[in-house]
Amino acid sequence: MNNQISDIDQQILRLLEKGKKIQEIEIGGLSTKTIYGRIRNLRLEFGVKTNKELLTAYEKITETSKSA
């Protein structure tokens, strides 16, 4: 798994953490379809099936990178 997550993907994940719905996320003119696609790709990269599992995996990576 690649621990390098793009800035846009990090923004999406942070907004999901805050409880935003995907339809409510507005980042740099990206369409909702594009955001769904980016989330789907992140789930595949992390090997998880749900957004909740994705957020858990993302939290573990951010904790690991902060402690390193």
PETAWO-V225204 format. One line per field, one symbol per residue. psi: psi as a letter, one per 40 degrees, with the letter a starting at -180 (. if undefined). burial: + if it has 24 or more other ideal C-beta (glycine too) atoms within 12 Angstrom, else -. A space follows every 50 residues. Layout:
psi->???
burial->???
//
This chain:
psi->hhehhidddddddddddeeiiddehhhfehiddddddddddddddefidi dddddddddddddddde.
burial->----+---+--++-++-----+--+-+-------+--++--++--+---- +--++-++--+-------
//
